[in-house]
Amino acid sequence: MGKKRPVHVSVKPRHRDEPPEKLIKRFMKKVKNERIIEKALERRRFVKPSIKRRKEKIRRQKLLEKLKMKQKQLLDEK
């Protein structure tokens, strides 16, 4: 079983006049990075461990491809 740790995501305004839309955007970004929604959806139904591993492997490959593309674009700009 995976580790169950409480997730506390909080966002405070950086300055007095910061619009609430920016706060919401920062909050959603933190939630996405923590994968809170994905984990909650995963727990709805039982998923075989082999399928979990396969999906995680595919997710990592996509992330690596995305990072490689970004790096390539940065090198091309120079």
Rosetta blueprint (number, residue, H / E / L):
1 M L
2 G L
3 K L
4 K L
5 R L
6 P L
7 V L
8 H L
9 V L
10 S L
11 V L
12 K L
13 P L
14 R L
15 H L
16 R L
17 D L
18 E L
19 P L
20 P H
21 E H
22 K H
23 L H
24 I H
25 K H
26 R H
27 F H
28 M H
29 K H
30 K H
31 V H
32 K H
33 N H
34 E H
35 R L
36 I H
37 I H
38 E H
39 K H
40 A H
41 L H
42 E H
43 R L
44 R L
45 R L
46 F L
47 V L
48 K L
49 P H
50 S H
51 I H
52 K H
53 R H
54 R H
55 K H
56 E H
57 K H
58 I H
59 R H
60 R H
61 Q H
62 K H
63 L H
64 L H
65 E H
66 K H
67 L H
68 K H
69 M H
70 K H
71 Q H
72 K H
73 Q H
74 L H
75 L H
76 D H
77 E H
78 K L
